[in-house]
Amino acid sequence: MKNPTKQLKRAVVYAAAVFLALNLVSNLAEARVTQVVITSREVVANGMSFGSTGPYEKLRGTVFFEVDPAEPHNAVVFDLDKAPRNDHGVVEFSADFFILKPVDLGRGNHGLIFEPSNRGNIFVLTLMNDARALNNPTTAQDLGNGFLLRQGYTVAWVGWEADVLPGLNRLTVQNFPIAMQGGRPISERILVELFDAKGDSTNEVFTRPLSGFPTIRSYEAVSTDQTVAMAELRMRPSDSPRPSAPDIPEGEVVPTSLWSFANCPNGPPGIPTTTDICLAGGFQNNMVYELRYKATKSPVMGLGYVASRDFVSFLRNASEDEAGNPNPVPGITTGLCQGMSQTARYMRDFLYQGFNEDEQGQRVCDGVYIHIGGGAKFFLNYRFAQPNSIPAQHARRYVPDTNFPRTYALRQDPLHPENVDGMLKRPATDPKVIHADSSTEYWQSRSSLVDTDEDGTADLVQPENVRRYLYSSAQHFVVKGAPASLGKCQQLSNPTHPGVLARALLVALDQWVRDGIEPPASRVPRIEDETLVRSDQDSTGFPDIPGVTYNGLFNGSGERDFGRRVSRNSGVIDKLIPDVLSVHRVLVPKVDEIGNDIAGIRHPFVEAPIATLTGWNLRRPEFTDGDLCDLNAIPGGMAIPLHRTRAERLAAGDPRPSLEELYGDHEGYVEAVAEAAEELAEERLLLLEDLERIIQEAEESNVLR
């Protein structure tokens, strides 16, 4: 018979050991977050209950960080050794945070969804909840369909981008260190671009911030004197040659007499300033303006990765901060991180640079959802980084984004066979990854290079912990229910919202992380089945639609040399216009007779179409005729409606089938949508609640009524 006294002693010893271990982990995890200060707490949606989770509340505040440059996990942060330190020999900074959490955490699912803010903004609710794009959601309407809340998630955001200016509840950073040398801020010659500089203005636009955007802080020139600042301004219609290639056209030099470092809203001469440019005659939308100048005061931008790493690690592991403030969301057991567009590239580079492992060697994100990131890494861990500059076919192609590696799996570098590298190379802390792109990413962000070799001749095999998907015929970004618009493009934008597909993939990622349930197999176009092809019209099979121009332009790609001080996507760029070392073959999705992508996850409104839906669109003459519409403002897709009857389409010379030829009548259309939706649901690519919602939307439509 067992001795109860000994059993009790063993239990006490075991409990004490567990207590000490938990406290040790807690203290280690909280070492980099020194304080979490909550400045506001408010119940949202008037206290309404979100399913079984109950009411939610939002917390806003500031998180304070300390970073030890001597810690090996921080060594990858470029210029951290040149950051000022406090009396304890560590680097300090702080950032805004925003948390949306169940009032009663015990009723939630104990899962965290973390989104690094996108230029200070929050977008995961726009994707997953079909909500409006807002930075301070408060009402039930602001929270859309409530999906993430009904699931029981805690959702968190943190500022990380040192050049985002405050305003409109954007999440920013404070006290970000400036790289110093010899007691002075380091200076380097950099390149910035201004394009679509006039925008929608009907008046002349004479002045712009050097960053190109009023919400993004400009890098200061060392002087308003052009000679001292080693400044040169060039202009060209496009950054992209025709046919598409990785080279960047040289452009025409603008005489120094026609521009200055000044703010001149009413025209020259204006007021001299080191953060603005003034152009005599005004800016034009059909020109890209390239400015090279010597800049100063470069923040240690790579700390933006540390902000996310340490904030998520704190929320997942700590009981309290060093000031004794309790963790506002204790009990988190699962961490999913989601990046969208800019922050999808951020998350790809976050993984590549090793930030998914905290200072204690713990995994930060168990699962990562990469949404519309394409084949790019990110321009962050550099001196004078420009994280707001996303390359597109039309402009900003000088940005380092697609140098080796591009794939998740380890591969041999074709140009340097001794170099074997990949996005995921730390098996102990690598997360499970779902990477889903819209069609736009194939044309603008070289998405094919995630799945093929550089020559575009062979499909590659993804690692076991990665799934890849195409949102067939979707454009880069859409707000659910927003009307189609023209913007700078020739055709109206594509209104297809991928939220119903994204929700199913998020549930699959959660089940994969929590329960080991494999998600649906990858669905992307492939060379092997001839659904991934060259961009010319004969190869894609895009129909000759009256009034629609097809030129096959895409954002060219190649291996490029940015100078000897750049290595593994970090460093200092010396070659402002990089040398092209090799050319990548970029491929795009093949389309059906309607013009919609064949491969990928076909939304029911793509499978049962009423229009040709694309991820590409062309610019109008005012904005450089025929270049691709990029990812800013109107993000790059188009919708060309089908004719109602065969007679109408024949009269128009349209080769695409009419609605009546496809469906017969309204009931036939609804049946086709329902069949497509049910098939996706059976394949776990559509949730039951969205199945019903899509069929209802089809029933309420005016198609063939």
Residue pairs with C-beta under 8 A, 6 or more apart in sequence:
22 319
23 319
25 317
25 360
26 317
26 318
26 319
26 320
28 317
28 359
28 360
29 313
29 314
29 316
29 317
29 318
29 358
29 360
29 362
30 314
30 317
30 318
30 319
30 320
30 321
30 322
31 66
31 359
32 65
32 66
32 67
32 306
32 310
32 313
32 314
32 358
32 359
33 63
33 64
33 65
33 310
33 311
33 313
33 314
33 318
33 321
33 322
34 64
34 65
34 66
34 321
34 322
34 323
35 63
35 64
35 321
35 322
35 323
35 325
36 61
36 62
36 63
36 64
36 97
36 314
36 321
36 325
36 327
36 328
37 61
37 62
37 63
37 64
37 325
38 59
38 60
38 61
38 325
38 328
39 60
39 61
39 62
40 58
40 59
40 60
40 61
41 57
41 58
41 59
42 57
42 58
42 138
43 55
43 56
43 57
43 103
44 55
44 56
44 57
44 58
44 100
44 137
44 138
44 139
44 140
44 142
44 143
45 55
45 56
45 138
45 139
45 140
45 142
45 143
46 139
46 140
47 55
48 55
48 140
49 55
50 56
50 146
50 149
50 150
51 146
51 149
51 150
51 151
51 152
52 107
52 152
53 102
53 107
53 108
53 109
53 149
53 150
53 151
53 152
54 102
54 103
54 104
54 107
55 102
55 103
55 104
56 100
56 101
56 102
56 103
56 143
56 149
57 100
57 101
57 102
57 103
58 98
58 99
58 100
58 101
58 136
58 137
58 138
59 97
59 98
59 99
59 101
59 328
60 96
60 97
60 98
61 96
61 97
62 94
62 95
62 96
62 97
62 174
63 94
63 95
63 97
63 158
63 307
63 311
63 314
64 92
64 93
64 94
65 92
65 93
65 94
65 95
65 303
65 306
65 307
65 310
66 86
66 88
66 90
66 91
66 92
67 74
67 77
67 80
67 90
67 91
67 92
67 93
67 303
67 306
68 74
68 89
68 90
68 91
69 75
69 77
69 80
69 81
69 83
69 85
69 90
69 91
70 89
71 359
73 354
73 357
73 358
73 359
74 80
74 306
74 359
76 302
76 353
76 354
76 355
76 381
76 570
77 300
77 302
77 303
77 305
77 306
77 381
78 300
78 301
78 302
78 381
78 382
78 383
78 570
78 571
79 179
79 186
79 298
79 300
79 302
79 383
80 91
80 300
80 302
80 303
82 179
82 180
82 181
82 186
82 300
83 91
83 177
83 178
83 179
83 180
83 300
83 303
84 91
84 177
84 178
84 180
85 91
86 92
91 177
91 300
91 303
92 175
92 177
93 173
93 174
93 175
93 176
93 177
93 303
93 307
94 173
94 174
94 175
95 158
95 159
95 160
95 171
95 172
95 173
95 174
95 307
95 311
96 158
96 159
96 171
96 172
96 173
96 174
97 156
97 157
97 158
97 159
97 171
97 311
98 122
98 135
98 156
98 157
98 158
98 171
99 154
99 155
99 156
99 157
99 328
99 329
100 137
100 149
100 154
100 155
100 156
101 108
101 154
101 155
101 328
101 329
102 108
102 149
102 152
102 154
105 154
105 329
105 330
105 331
106 331
107 152
108 152
108 153
108 154
109 151
109 152
109 153
109 334
110 152
110 331
110 332
110 333
110 334
111 151
111 152
111 153
111 154
111 332
111 333
111 334
111 335
111 336
111 510
111 514
112 153
112 154
112 155
112 156
112 312
112 315
112 316
112 329
112 332
112 334
112 335
112 336
113 124
113 148
113 153
113 154
113 155
113 156
113 336
113 337
113 338
114 155
114 156
114 157
114 158
114 308
114 311
114 312
114 315
114 335
114 336
114 337
114 338
114 365
115 122
115 123
115 124
115 155
115 156
115 157
115 337
115 338
115 339
115 340
115 343
116 157
116 158
116 160
116 304
116 308
116 337
116 339
116 343
116 346
116 347
117 157
117 158
117 159
117 160
117 161
117 164
117 170
117 171
117 343
118 340
118 341
118 342
118 343
119 161
119 164
119 170
119 215
119 216
119 342
119 388
120 135
120 159
120 161
120 164
120 170
120 171
120 172
120 215
121 133
121 135
121 170
121 171
122 134
122 135
122 137
122 157
122 171
123 133
123 340
123 341
124 148
124 155
124 338
124 340
125 131
125 134
125 137
125 142
125 143
125 144
125 148
125 155
126 132
126 133
126 144
126 479
126 480
127 340
127 371
127 498
127 499
127 502
128 147
128 148
128 499
128 502
128 503
128 506
129 143
129 144
129 145
129 146
129 147
129 148
129 149
129 499
130 144
130 145
130 147
130 480
130 481
130 497
130 499
131 137
131 142
131 143
131 144
131 145
131 480
132 141
132 142
132 144
132 479
133 479
134 142
135 168
135 169
135 170
135 171
136 169
137 143
140 146
143 149
144 480
147 503
148 155
151 507
154 315
154 329
154 332
156 311
156 312
156 315
156 329
157 171
158 171
158 307
158 308
158 311
159 170
159 171
159 172
159 173
159 307
160 173
160 303
160 304
160 305
160 307
160 308
160 346
161 172
161 173
161 301
161 304
161 387
161 388
162 173
162 176
162 217
162 299
162 301
162 303
162 304
163 211
163 216
163 217
163 299
163 386
163 387
163 388
164 170
164 171
164 172
164 173
164 215
164 216
164 217
165 172
165 214
165 215
165 216
165 217
166 172
167 215
170 215
173 304
173 307
176 299
176 300
176 303
177 299
177 300
177 303
178 185
178 297
178 298
178 299
178 300
179 185
179 186
179 298
179 299
179 300
179 383
180 186
185 296
185 297
185 298
186 296
186 298
186 383
187 222
187 294
187 295
187 296
188 294
188 295
188 298
188 383
188 384
188 572
189 230
189 292
189 293
189 294
189 295
189 576
190 219
190 292
190 293
190 294
190 295
190 384
190 573
190 576
191 290
191 291
191 292
191 398
191 576
191 577
192 210
192 211
192 212
192 218
192 219
192 290
192 291
192 293
192 386
192 389
193 212
193 239
193 288
193 289
193 290
193 291
193 389
193 395
193 396
193 398
194 208
194 212
194 277
194 283
194 288
194 289
194 291
195 212
195 287
195 288
195 289
195 394
195 395
195 396
196 285
196 488
196 623
196 632
196 633
197 205
197 208
197 212
197 283
197 284
197 285
197 287
197 289
198 204
198 205
198 282
198 283
198 284
198 285
199 205
199 285
204 267
204 281
204 282
205 282
205 283
206 264
206 265
206 266
206 267
206 268
206 270
206 278
206 279
206 280
206 282
206 283
207 262
207 263
207 264
207 265
207 270
207 276
207 277
207 278
207 279
208 276
208 277
208 283
209 216
209 218
209 275
209 276
209 277
210 218
210 219
210 221
210 275
210 276
210 277
210 291
210 293
211 217
211 218
211 219
211 388
213 388
216 388
218 275
218 276
219 275
219 295
219 296
219 297
219 298
219 384
220 274
220 275
220 295
220 296
220 297
221 229
221 231
221 261
221 274
221 275
221 293
221 294
221 295
221 296
222 228
222 229
222 274
222 294
222 295
222 296
223 229
223 261
223 274
224 260
224 261
224 262
224 272
224 273
224 274
226 256
226 260
226 261
228 294
229 261
229 293
229 294
230 292
230 293
230 294
231 256
231 261
231 291
231 292
231 293
231 294
232 253
232 291
232 292
232 293
233 253
233 254
233 256
233 259
233 277
233 289
233 290
233 291
233 292
234 250
234 251
234 252
234 253
234 254
234 289
234 290
234 291
234 292
235 251
235 252
235 254
235 287
235 288
235 289
235 290
236 249
236 250
236 251
236 252
236 287
236 288
236 290
237 286
237 287
237 288
237 624
237 627
238 249
238 288
238 393
238 394
238 395
238 624
238 627
239 248
239 249
239 288
239 393
239 394
239 395
239 396
239 397
239 398
240 248
240 249
240 393
240 394
240 397
240 553
240 555
240 556
240 627
241 247
241 248
241 249
241 556
242 553
243 552
243 553
244 393
244 535
244 552
244 553
244 554
244 555
244 556
244 586
245 556
245 558
245 583
246 397
246 556
246 557
246 558
246 560
246 580
246 583
246 584
247 556
247 580
248 397
248 398
248 577
251 288
251 290
254 279
254 289
257 280
258 279
258 280
258 281
259 277
259 278
259 279
259 280
260 268
260 269
260 270
260 272
260 277
260 278
261 272
261 273
261 274
261 276
261 277
261 278
262 268
262 269
262 270
262 271
262 272
262 273
262 276
262 277
262 278
263 270
263 271
263 273
263 276
263 278
264 270
264 271
264 278
267 278
267 280
267 282
268 278
268 280
269 278
270 276
270 278
277 291
279 289
283 289
285 488
285 622
285 623
285 624
286 621
286 622
286 623
286 624
286 625
287 624
288 394
288 395
288 624
290 398
292 576
295 384
298 383
298 384
298 385
301 380
301 381
301 382
301 385
301 387
302 353
302 380
302 381
302 382
302 385
302 570
304 346
304 380
304 387
305 346
305 349
305 350
305 353
305 355
305 380
305 381
306 355
308 337
308 350
308 355
308 364
309 350
309 355
309 356
309 358
309 364
310 358
310 359
312 335
312 337
312 364
312 365
313 358
313 360
313 362
313 364
314 321
314 327
315 327
315 328
315 329
315 332
316 332
316 335
316 364
317 362
318 327
319 326
319 327
319 330
320 326
320 327
321 327
334 366
334 367
334 510
334 513
334 514
335 364
335 365
335 366
335 367
336 365
336 366
336 367
336 368
336 369
336 506
336 509
336 510
336 513
337 347
337 364
337 365
337 367
337 368
337 369
337 431
338 347
338 368
338 369
338 371
338 506
339 345
339 346
339 347
339 348
339 350
339 368
339 369
339 370
339 371
339 373
340 371
340 372
340 477
341 371
341 372
341 373
341 390
341 476
341 477
341 631
342 387
342 388
342 390
344 370
344 371
344 372
344 373
344 374
345 373
345 374
345 376
345 377
345 378
345 390
345 401
346 378
346 380
346 387
347 368
347 370
347 373
348 370
348 373
348 376
348 377
348 378
348 423
349 377
349 378
349 380
349 381
349 569
350 356
351 368
351 423
351 424
351 430
351 431
351 433
352 377
352 405
352 423
352 569
353 381
353 568
353 569
353 570
354 426
355 364
356 363
356 364
356 365
356 368
356 426
356 429
356 430
356 431
357 363
357 364
357 426
357 428
357 429
358 364
361 428
361 429
362 429
363 428
363 429
363 431
364 429
365 431
366 431
366 432
366 513
367 431
367 432
367 433
367 434
367 509
367 510
367 512
367 513
368 431
368 432
368 433
368 434
369 434
369 436
369 502
369 505
369 506
369 509
370 433
370 434
370 435
370 436
371 436
371 502
372 436
372 437
372 438
372 440
372 441
372 445
372 476
372 477
373 435
373 437
373 441
373 445
374 437
374 441
374 442
374 444
374 445
374 446
374 447
374 450
375 402
375 406
375 441
375 445
375 446
375 447
375 448
375 449
375 450
375 557
376 390
376 391
376 401
376 402
376 445
376 446
377 400
377 401
377 402
377 403
377 406
377 569
378 387
378 401
378 569
379 385
379 386
379 387
379 389
379 399
379 400
379 401
380 387
381 569
381 570
382 400
382 566
382 570
382 571
382 572
382 573
383 571
383 572
383 573
384 572
384 573
386 399
389 396
389 399
390 396
390 399
390 631
391 397
391 398
391 399
391 401
391 445
391 555
392 444
392 555
392 628
392 630
392 631
393 443
393 444
393 553
393 554
393 555
393 556
393 627
393 628
393 630
394 619
394 624
394 627
394 628
394 629
394 630
395 630
397 555
397 556
398 576
398 577
398 578
400 560
400 562
400 566
400 569
400 573
400 578
402 446
402 449
402 557
402 584
403 559
403 560
403 562
403 569
404 413
404 414
404 415
404 416
404 419
404 421
404 559
405 411
405 413
405 421
405 422
405 423
406 423
406 446
406 449
406 450
407 422
407 423
407 449
407 450
407 451
407 460
408 422
408 423
408 424
408 433
408 435
408 450
408 462
408 463
408 466
409 422
409 424
409 460
409 461
409 462
409 463
409 466
410 420
410 421
410 422
410 424
410 425
411 420
411 421
411 422
411 460
412 419
412 420
413 419
413 420
413 421
414 453
414 454
414 559
414 582
415 559
415 581
415 582
421 568
424 430
424 433
424 463
424 465
424 466
430 465
431 465
431 513
432 465
432 466
432 509
432 512
432 513
433 465
433 466
433 467
434 466
434 467
434 469
434 505
434 508
434 509
434 519
435 450
435 466
435 467
435 468
435 469
436 468
436 469
436 470
436 471
436 498
436 501
436 502
436 505
436 601
437 445
437 447
437 450
437 469
437 470
437 471
438 470
438 471
438 474
438 475
438 476
438 498
438 615
438 637
439 470
439 471
439 472
439 473
439 474
439 475
439 589
439 597
439 600
439 614
439 615
439 616
439 637
440 474
440 475
440 476
440 615
440 616
440 631
440 635
440 636
440 637
441 447
441 476
441 615
442 448
442 470
442 525
442 554
442 586
442 587
442 588
442 589
442 615
443 535
443 554
443 555
443 588
443 615
443 616
443 628
443 636
444 476
444 554
444 555
444 616
444 628
444 630
444 631
444 636
445 555
446 555
446 557
446 584
446 586
447 470
448 456
448 525
448 532
448 586
448 587
448 588
449 557
449 584
449 586
450 468
451 459
451 460
451 462
451 468
451 524
451 526
451 532
452 458
452 459
452 460
452 527
452 532
452 585
452 587
453 460
454 559
454 582
454 584
454 585
455 584
455 585
456 527
456 534
456 584
456 585
456 586
456 587
457 527
457 585
458 527
459 526
459 527
459 528
459 532
462 468
462 522
466 522
467 519
467 520
467 521
467 522
468 522
468 523
468 524
469 501
469 505
469 522
469 523
469 524
469 600
469 601
470 523
470 524
470 525
470 589
470 597
470 599
470 600
470 601
471 498
471 501
471 600
471 601
471 603
472 589
472 596
472 597
472 598
472 599
472 600
472 601
472 602
472 603
472 606
473 494
473 496
473 591
473 596
473 597
473 602
473 603
473 606
473 613
473 614
473 615
473 637
474 494
474 496
474 498
474 603
474 606
474 613
474 615
474 637
475 493
475 494
475 496
475 614
475 615
475 617
475 635
475 636
475 637
475 638
476 615
476 631
476 635
476 636
476 637
477 631
477 635
478 493
478 494
478 495
478 496
478 497
478 498
478 635
479 497
480 497
480 499
481 497
482 495
483 495
484 492
484 493
484 494
484 495
484 639
485 492
485 493
485 634
486 492
486 493
486 634
487 493
487 629
487 633
487 634
488 619
488 620
488 622
488 623
488 629
488 633
488 634
489 617
489 618
489 619
489 620
489 629
489 634
489 636
489 638
490 548
490 549
490 617
490 618
490 619
490 620
490 638
491 548
491 617
491 618
491 638
491 639
491 640
492 638
492 639
493 617
493 634
493 635
493 637
493 638
493 639
494 613
494 614
494 615
494 617
494 637
494 638
494 639
495 639
496 603
496 605
496 606
496 613
496 637
496 639
498 603
500 603
500 686
500 687
500 690
500 693
500 694
501 601
501 603
501 680
501 685
501 686
503 687
503 690
504 680
504 684
504 685
504 686
504 687
504 690
505 519
505 685
507 687
508 517
508 519
508 520
508 684
509 519
511 517
511 519
512 518
512 519
519 684
520 683
520 684
520 685
523 599
523 600
523 601
524 532
524 599
524 600
525 531
525 532
525 533
525 587
525 588
525 589
525 590
525 597
525 598
525 599
525 600
526 532
526 599
527 587
529 599
530 590
531 589
531 590
531 598
531 599
532 587
532 588
532 589
532 590
532 599
533 539
533 540
533 587
533 588
533 589
533 590
534 540
534 552
534 585
534 587
534 588
535 552
535 553
535 554
535 586
535 587
535 588
536 552
537 550
537 552
539 590
540 552
540 588
540 589
540 590
540 591
541 590
541 591
541 592
541 593
542 550
542 591
542 595
543 593
543 594
543 595
543 612
543 655
543 656
544 550
544 655
545 595
545 612
545 640
545 654
545 655
545 656
546 652
546 653
546 654
548 638
548 640
549 618
549 626
551 618
551 626
553 618
553 626
553 627
553 628
554 586
554 588
554 628
555 586
555 628
556 583
556 584
556 586
557 583
557 584
557 586
558 580
558 581
558 582
558 583
558 584
559 580
559 581
559 582
559 584
560 578
560 579
560 580
560 581
561 575
561 578
561 579
561 581
562 571
562 573
562 574
562 575
562 578
563 571
563 572
563 573
563 574
563 575
563 578
564 574
565 571
565 572
565 573
565 574
566 572
566 573
566 574
589 597
589 598
589 599
589 600
590 597
590 598
590 599
591 597
591 598
592 598
593 655
593 656
593 657
594 609
594 612
594 642
594 656
594 657
595 612
595 613
595 614
595 640
595 656
596 602
596 606
596 609
596 612
596 613
596 614
597 606
597 615
601 680
601 685
602 676
604 673
604 676
604 677
604 680
604 686
604 694
604 698
605 613
605 673
605 694
606 613
607 672
607 673
607 676
608 662
608 663
608 669
608 672
608 673
608 675
608 676
608 698
609 642
609 662
610 641
610 642
610 659
610 669
610 703
611 639
611 640
611 641
611 642
612 638
612 639
612 640
612 642
612 656
613 637
613 638
613 639
614 637
614 638
614 639
615 636
615 637
616 628
616 629
616 636
616 637
616 638
617 628
617 629
617 634
617 636
617 637
617 638
618 625
618 626
618 627
618 628
618 629
619 625
619 626
619 627
619 628
619 629
628 636
629 635
629 636
630 636
642 649
642 654
642 656
642 657
642 658
642 659
642 662
643 649
643 652
643 654
643 656
643 658
643 659
644 658
644 659
644 660
644 704
645 658
645 659
645 660
646 657
646 658
646 660
646 661
648 658
649 656
649 657
649 658
659 669
659 703
659 704
660 704
662 668
662 669
662 672
663 669
663 671
663 672
663 703
663 704
664 704
665 704
666 703
666 704
666 705
668 704
669 698
669 701
669 703
669 704
670 695
670 698
670 699
673 694
673 695
673 698
674 695
674 698
677 686
677 690
677 691
677 694
677 695
678 691
680 686
680 691
681 687
681 688
681 691
686 694
